[in-house]
Amino acid sequence: MLICPQCKFENPNSNKFCQNCGTSLTHKVCPECSTDDVPVNALRCHNCDTECGTVFWAIIAKKTTDEALGVEGDVGDVEDIGDEGEISSLSPLSPSSQIALGSYLDSQERYQLLDPLPTQTETDTINDVGVRVLDCQPYQISPIEAILAGQQADLLTPSAQASGIPHLAQLYVALQSQGEPGIPPIHDAWQQDDIQVVIIEDRSNWQYLLDLWQQETTSSLKILHWCYEMTQLWAALEPVNCRQSLLELSNLRLDEDQTLALQRLYVESSNSQPATESPEDAQVQTSAIPEEPLAIQALGRVWQALFRQSQRTQFGSVVQMLGDLDVGKIETIAQLRSRLEEISIELEALGNATLPAIKEKDTAVPTIPQSDEPEDIISKIDDLPTVVLAMQLSSLEDAGRTDVGRQRHHNEDYFGIETKIHKLEFPKSRVLEGHGLYILCDGMGGHAGGEIASELAVNTLRQYFQEHWIANQLPTEDSIREAVYLANEAIYKLNQQDARSGVGRMGTTLVMLLIQDTQAAVAHVGDSRLYRVTRKQGLEQVTVDHEVGQREITRGVEASIAYARPDAYQLTQALGPRDENSINPDVGFFDINEDTLLLLASDGLSDNDLLETHWQTHLEPLLSSGANLERGVTDLIELANQYNGHDNITGILIRAKVRPNLES
């Protein structure tokens, strides 16, 4: 079946357009130049030559036995999913084949080779090879994807003995089910004869850990944090005997947030030994072969290799830790983690810390233990208070769009965006100062009424903050309220001058976001909303609508009863119809402590729980730096027209990415 990239609807393989939303299943839009007729099986855009194809990493390996893979216990099996999920539907490369660059890896001509395979003499000396492949049928769901989707829906229980699933693929499936982001997601897999093929996310262009490790601007505490992440990965990889994956330097990568990740998995054999070659050393990687079962001392040797190859000096506490590791004084992962935590606290107390103290992954906000007496820190670790570490802005991007919808004849929505970025760059540091004002108004009052009110409100607010926003300082609550009251007064006076009355009085809702570096303020009147999306918290509605139903809920009425009223969606306040004594704008403040996507939305976009239903497909992917916000807001407008369309539709997207303040 074909999965629509727009609405995720399942279509028959013969469909050329999604039967649910009409999106093309044969062509796509170039993210760079927006050309909309790029074939889905093309690697590059024919208009601008940007690489926009769906590329994966293919591992072609000699099949091994269960004993060689060394899977201990229940790593998570995959049940047979029936005829539609036949794993052996593709015919893989046979060991004697020679497939040229540009040829296909499978008989169904889905995966096209983008890298040359090694010659037969080369493959005689290695267990597997890795190459980039182009997925020429990117909307076709694979059997492995069907299995994982079934697990997420609780339709299947993991089952490692499913027929036809390569052993190597079982390991990816097991680790992926644990939600470990450091492991590349699996896309497809099959096997035939003595060859197994596994298709995973392509991380070949991700930054090498070694490259950032050796930079002078990388702090000692950041290095400790990566070491700690390795211990977490070690614990996840140990049950499936894939610890070797951490011992290949070229396999250690960083994602866009500088979090440690693996390019692929390496499976230990009974003789494996850690390899520590640099990224440039090997075009084709092989699993290392030790003399004895791996112990945590192997991690210490990897860290020593990273220091050696980066020509970076080891600092005192780390030298002692590596020595204790080598002689066996540190025997368990728990002891190693504890030692890393102690060193991080010691560095912070000495004034050398530039990153949060190392804590478990599910810590909501990075924290640093603090104490006035450095010599007592380690012994008093449990009694130390914590404070949130300051973050700094690394990028601030935005995009906005408004649309009349499918039923209205004119657009009463209006929005304004004003962003200023000031960059300071020095040899060892870079500071980004961001200043953003984002205003969205949904007017009311009919033609020549609603659109006048919304535009007047936006322009009044913009002018106010141009005059009253002090540089590098977020406006106060009083200042923000004053601005809102001025906007209300401007519309109210116009109503009075025109002698408008009753429903003829024009007005507008308001939602406004102000950003100064990593601090933000929001003000709103009416039912236009601010949403926030983060990887940790998912979708959050920041504002609460000013409408009758919500007012009744705050008074203690059950939601089902409150919204059963015929006037439940009637606004309790808006800008313009009455004087300032009749409005009470909500004003709130929050910090941006992690990468965040913010969305200002008129009710044409938020009605009928549209965003709550589709945020994972239309908002969450936009957290990535590679996602195009202009395209993202266009997709939201199209989605709202498809499911709502009864009202004007407006959205403003803001993507704020942050990093620890290395200069604080």
Residue pairs with C-beta under 8 A, 6 or more apart in sequence:
1 10
1 11
1 12
1 13
1 140
1 141
2 10
2 11
2 12
2 13
2 15
2 25
2 139
2 140
2 141
3 9
3 10
3 11
3 139
3 140
3 141
4 10
4 11
4 18
4 20
4 21
4 23
4 25
4 139
5 23
5 28
5 139
6 18
6 21
6 23
6 635
6 638
6 639
7 18
7 20
7 21
7 23
7 614
7 617
7 639
7 642
8 617
9 18
9 19
9 20
9 21
10 141
11 18
11 19
11 20
11 25
13 140
15 25
16 24
16 25
16 26
17 23
17 24
17 25
18 24
18 25
21 642
24 36
25 40
25 139
26 39
26 40
27 36
27 37
27 38
27 39
27 40
28 36
28 38
28 39
28 40
28 52
29 35
29 36
29 38
29 631
30 36
30 38
30 45
30 47
30 48
30 50
30 52
31 50
31 52
31 628
31 631
32 45
32 48
32 50
32 52
33 45
33 47
33 48
33 50
34 631
35 45
35 46
35 47
35 48
38 45
38 46
38 47
38 52
40 54
40 136
40 137
40 138
40 139
41 53
41 134
41 136
41 137
41 138
42 52
42 53
43 51
43 52
43 53
43 55
43 114
43 134
44 50
44 51
44 52
44 53
45 52
53 134
53 135
54 134
54 135
54 138
55 114
55 132
55 133
55 134
55 135
55 202
56 111
56 132
56 133
56 135
56 187
56 188
56 199
56 200
56 201
56 202
57 130
57 131
57 132
57 133
57 184
57 199
57 200
57 201
57 202
57 203
57 204
57 263
57 264
58 105
58 111
58 130
58 131
58 132
58 133
58 197
58 198
58 199
59 128
59 129
59 130
59 168
59 197
59 198
59 199
59 200
59 264
60 92
60 93
60 105
60 117
60 128
60 129
60 130
60 131
60 195
60 196
60 197
61 127
61 128
61 129
61 166
61 168
61 195
61 196
61 197
61 198
62 95
62 127
62 128
62 194
62 195
62 196
63 166
63 167
63 191
63 193
63 194
63 195
63 196
64 127
64 167
64 267
66 167
68 267
68 269
68 270
69 167
69 168
69 171
69 241
69 267
70 241
70 267
70 268
70 269
70 270
71 160
71 167
71 170
71 171
71 240
71 241
72 239
72 240
72 241
73 239
74 158
74 160
75 160
75 170
75 171
75 174
75 239
75 240
76 158
76 160
76 170
76 173
76 174
76 177
76 178
77 157
77 158
77 159
77 160
77 161
77 162
77 170
78 147
78 156
78 158
78 159
78 160
78 162
78 165
78 170
78 173
79 147
79 156
79 157
79 158
79 159
79 162
80 159
80 162
80 163
81 143
81 146
81 147
81 150
81 156
84 146
85 143
85 146
85 147
86 143
86 164
87 143
87 144
87 162
87 163
87 164
87 165
87 189
87 190
87 191
88 164
88 190
88 191
88 192
89 108
89 143
89 190
90 106
90 107
90 108
90 110
90 190
90 197
91 106
91 107
91 192
92 105
92 106
92 190
92 191
92 192
92 195
92 196
92 197
93 99
93 105
93 117
93 195
93 197
94 192
94 193
94 195
95 123
95 193
95 194
95 195
96 120
98 117
98 119
98 120
99 105
99 113
99 117
100 113
100 116
101 113
101 114
101 115
101 116
102 112
102 113
103 112
103 113
104 110
104 111
104 112
104 113
104 136
105 111
105 112
105 113
105 133
105 197
106 190
106 197
108 137
109 136
110 135
110 136
110 137
110 140
111 133
111 134
111 135
111 136
111 188
111 199
112 133
112 134
112 136
113 131
113 132
113 133
114 131
114 132
114 133
114 134
115 131
115 132
116 131
117 123
117 129
117 131
118 126
118 129
118 284
122 284
123 129
126 284
126 286
127 286
127 287
128 286
128 287
129 284
130 204
130 264
130 284
130 285
132 202
132 204
133 199
135 187
135 199
141 149
142 187
142 188
142 199
143 188
143 189
144 165
144 169
144 173
144 186
144 187
144 188
144 189
145 187
145 188
147 156
147 162
147 173
148 173
148 176
148 177
148 186
150 156
151 157
151 158
151 177
158 173
158 174
158 177
160 170
160 174
164 190
164 191
165 173
165 189
165 191
166 189
166 190
166 191
166 196
166 197
166 198
167 196
168 189
168 196
168 198
168 265
168 267
169 186
169 189
169 196
169 198
171 240
171 242
171 265
171 267
172 183
172 184
172 185
172 186
172 189
172 198
172 200
172 265
173 186
174 240
175 183
175 236
175 237
175 240
175 242
175 265
176 183
176 185
176 186
178 236
180 233
180 236
181 255
181 259
181 261
182 229
182 232
182 233
182 236
182 259
182 260
182 261
182 262
183 236
183 262
183 265
184 200
184 201
184 203
184 261
184 262
184 263
184 264
185 200
185 201
186 198
186 199
186 200
187 199
187 200
187 201
188 198
188 199
189 196
189 197
189 198
189 199
190 196
190 197
191 197
200 264
203 253
203 261
203 262
203 263
203 264
204 263
206 253
206 254
206 255
206 261
206 263
207 253
207 254
208 249
208 250
208 252
208 253
208 254
208 279
209 226
209 249
209 252
209 253
209 254
209 260
209 306
210 249
210 252
210 278
210 279
210 306
210 309
210 310
211 279
212 218
212 254
212 258
213 223
213 226
213 306
213 310
213 312
214 309
214 310
214 311
214 312
216 428
217 428
217 429
217 662
219 352
219 353
219 354
219 355
219 662
220 315
220 318
220 347
220 352
221 344
221 347
221 348
221 352
221 353
221 354
221 355
221 357
222 258
222 354
222 355
222 660
224 318
224 340
224 343
224 344
224 347
224 358
225 344
225 355
225 356
225 358
226 260
227 299
227 303
227 340
228 337
228 340
228 341
228 358
229 259
229 260
230 246
230 260
230 299
230 302
231 299
231 333
231 336
231 337
231 340
232 361
233 245
233 246
233 260
233 262
234 243
234 246
234 296
234 299
234 333
235 333
237 243
237 245
237 246
237 265
241 267
241 268
242 265
242 266
242 267
242 268
243 268
243 294
243 298
244 266
244 267
244 268
244 272
244 274
244 287
244 288
244 290
244 294
245 251
245 262
245 264
245 265
245 266
246 252
246 262
246 299
246 302
247 266
247 274
247 275
247 276
247 288
247 294
247 298
247 299
247 301
247 302
248 266
248 274
248 275
248 276
248 277
248 285
248 288
249 275
249 276
249 277
249 278
249 279
249 302
249 305
249 306
249 309
250 263
250 277
250 278
250 279
250 281
250 282
250 285
251 262
251 263
251 264
251 266
251 285
252 260
252 262
252 263
253 260
253 261
253 262
253 263
254 260
254 261
255 261
256 624
256 625
256 626
257 595
257 659
258 659
266 285
266 287
266 288
267 287
268 287
268 290
268 293
268 294
269 287
269 289
269 290
271 289
271 290
271 291
272 287
272 288
272 289
272 290
272 294
273 288
273 289
273 290
273 291
274 288
274 290
274 294
274 298
274 301
274 302
275 286
275 288
276 301
276 302
276 305
276 309
278 309
296 325
296 330
296 331
296 332
296 333
296 336
297 325
297 326
297 328
299 325
299 336
300 321
300 322
300 325
300 326
301 326
303 318
303 322
304 322
306 312
307 313
307 314
314 322
317 342
317 343
317 346
317 347
318 343
321 330
321 339
321 340
321 343
324 330
324 339
325 336
330 336
330 339
337 358
340 358
341 357
341 358
341 359
341 381
342 378
342 381
344 353
344 357
344 358
345 357
345 369
345 377
345 378
345 381
345 384
346 374
346 377
346 378
347 353
348 357
348 368
348 369
348 370
349 370
349 371
349 374
349 377
350 374
353 368
354 660
354 661
354 662
354 664
355 366
355 389
355 660
355 662
356 366
356 367
356 368
356 389
356 660
357 366
357 367
357 368
357 369
359 366
359 367
364 536
365 388
365 593
365 594
366 388
366 389
366 593
366 660
367 386
367 387
367 388
367 389
368 386
368 387
368 389
369 377
369 381
369 384
369 385
369 386
370 384
370 385
370 386
370 387
371 377
371 380
371 384
377 384
388 591
388 593
389 660
389 661
390 518
390 660
390 661
390 664
391 518
391 591
391 592
391 593
391 594
391 658
391 659
391 660
391 661
392 431
392 432
392 517
392 518
392 658
392 659
392 660
392 661
392 662
392 663
392 664
393 432
393 433
393 434
393 517
393 518
393 592
393 656
393 657
393 658
394 432
394 657
394 658
394 659
395 432
395 625
395 655
395 656
395 657
396 419
396 421
396 432
396 434
396 436
396 515
396 654
396 655
396 656
396 657
397 629
397 654
397 655
398 417
398 419
398 436
398 438
398 629
398 652
398 653
398 654
398 655
399 629
399 630
399 632
399 633
399 652
399 653
400 415
400 417
400 438
400 440
400 600
400 633
400 650
400 651
400 652
400 653
401 633
401 634
401 637
401 650
401 651
402 411
402 413
402 414
402 415
402 602
402 648
402 649
402 650
402 651
403 411
403 637
403 640
403 641
403 648
403 649
403 650
404 410
404 411
404 648
405 411
405 604
405 640
405 641
405 644
405 645
405 646
405 647
405 648
405 649
406 641
406 645
406 646
407 645
407 646
407 647
408 647
408 648
409 447
410 447
410 451
411 451
411 648
412 442
412 443
412 444
412 445
412 449
412 450
412 451
412 453
412 454
412 508
412 648
413 440
413 441
413 442
413 443
413 454
413 602
413 604
413 648
413 649
413 650
414 440
414 441
414 443
414 451
414 454
414 455
414 457
414 458
414 508
414 650
415 438
415 439
415 440
415 441
415 458
415 600
415 650
415 652
416 437
416 438
416 439
416 458
416 459
416 461
416 462
417 436
417 437
417 438
417 439
417 652
418 436
418 437
418 438
418 462
418 465
419 434
419 435
419 436
419 437
420 434
420 435
420 436
421 432
421 433
421 434
421 435
422 432
422 433
422 434
422 435
423 430
423 431
423 432
423 433
424 430
424 431
424 432
424 433
425 431
429 662
429 663
431 663
433 472
433 517
434 515
434 516
434 517
434 656
435 469
435 471
435 472
435 515
435 516
436 513
436 514
436 515
436 654
437 461
437 462
437 465
437 469
437 512
437 513
437 514
437 515
438 512
438 513
438 514
438 515
438 598
438 600
438 652
438 654
439 457
439 458
439 461
439 462
439 510
439 511
439 512
439 513
439 600
440 510
440 511
440 512
440 528
440 600
440 601
440 602
440 650
440 652
441 453
441 454
441 455
441 457
441 458
441 508
441 509
441 510
441 528
441 575
442 450
442 454
442 508
442 509
442 526
442 527
442 528
442 602
442 603
442 604
442 648
442 650
443 449
443 450
443 451
443 452
443 453
443 454
443 455
443 506
443 507
443 508
444 450
444 453
444 506
444 507
444 508
444 509
444 574
445 452
445 453
445 500
445 503
445 504
445 505
445 506
445 507
446 504
446 506
449 500
449 504
449 506
450 506
450 507
450 508
452 494
452 506
453 491
453 494
453 506
453 507
453 508
453 575
453 576
454 508
456 487
456 490
456 491
456 494
457 487
457 490
457 491
457 508
457 510
457 575
457 576
460 483
460 486
460 487
460 490
461 483
461 484
461 486
461 487
461 510
461 512
464 482
464 483
464 486
464 487
465 475
465 483
465 514
468 475
468 479
468 483
469 475
469 514
472 516
472 517
473 516
474 514
474 516
474 519
474 520
474 521
474 589
475 483
475 514
475 521
477 521
477 587
477 589
480 512
480 514
480 521
480 523
480 585
480 587
481 523
481 585
481 587
483 523
484 510
484 512
484 523
484 525
484 575
484 583
484 585
485 580
485 583
487 510
487 575
488 525
488 575
488 576
488 579
488 580
488 583
489 579
489 580
491 506
491 507
491 508
491 575
491 576
492 576
492 577
492 578
492 579
492 580
494 506
494 576
495 505
495 506
495 576
495 577
500 506
505 576
505 577
506 576
506 577
507 574
507 575
507 576
507 577
508 526
508 574
508 575
508 576
509 524
509 525
509 526
509 527
509 528
509 571
509 574
509 575
509 602
509 603
510 523
510 524
510 525
510 526
510 528
510 575
510 585
511 522
511 523
511 524
511 526
511 528
511 529
511 530
511 543
511 600
511 601
512 522
512 523
512 524
513 520
513 521
513 522
513 530
513 598
513 600
513 652
513 654
514 520
514 521
514 522
514 523
515 592
515 654
515 656
518 591
518 592
518 593
518 656
518 658
519 589
519 591
519 592
520 589
520 590
520 591
520 592
520 598
521 587
521 588
521 589
522 530
522 542
522 543
522 586
522 587
522 588
522 589
522 590
523 585
523 586
523 587
523 588
524 530
524 543
524 546
524 585
524 586
525 546
525 573
525 574
525 575
525 583
525 585
525 586
526 545
526 546
526 571
526 573
526 574
526 575
527 545
527 546
527 547
527 569
527 571
527 603
528 543
528 600
528 601
528 602
528 603
529 541
529 542
529 543
529 545
529 600
529 601
529 603
529 606
530 541
530 542
530 543
530 598
530 599
530 600
530 601
531 539
531 540
531 541
531 542
531 598
531 599
531 601
531 606
531 611
531 615
531 619
532 539
532 540
532 542
532 596
532 597
532 598
532 599
533 539
533 540
533 596
533 597
533 598
533 599
533 615
533 619
533 620
533 622
533 623
534 540
534 594
534 595
534 596
534 597
534 623
535 594
535 595
535 620
535 623
536 594
538 615
538 620
539 611
539 612
539 615
539 619
539 620
542 588
542 590
543 586
544 550
544 586
546 571
546 572
546 573
546 574
546 586
547 568
547 569
547 570
547 571
547 572
548 562
548 565
548 567
548 568
548 569
548 570
548 572
549 559
549 562
549 563
549 565
549 568
549 569
550 562
551 572
552 561
552 562
552 565
552 568
553 559
553 562
562 568
563 569
573 582
573 583
573 584
574 583
575 583
592 656
592 658
593 658
594 658
595 623
595 655
595 656
595 657
595 658
596 623
596 655
596 656
596 658
597 619
597 620
597 622
597 623
597 653
597 654
597 655
598 653
598 654
598 655
598 656
599 611
599 619
599 636
599 651
599 652
599 653
599 654
600 650
600 651
600 652
600 654
601 611
601 650
601 651
602 647
602 648
602 649
602 650
602 651
603 647
604 640
604 644
604 646
604 647
604 648
604 649
604 650
605 611
605 636
605 637
605 640
605 644
605 649
605 650
605 651
607 644
607 646
607 647
608 643
608 644
610 639
610 640
610 643
610 644
611 618
611 619
614 639
618 632
618 635
618 636
618 639
619 632
621 627
621 632
622 629
622 632
622 653
622 655
623 655
625 655
625 657
629 653
629 655
632 653
633 651
633 652
633 653
636 651
636 653
637 649
637 651
640 649
641 649
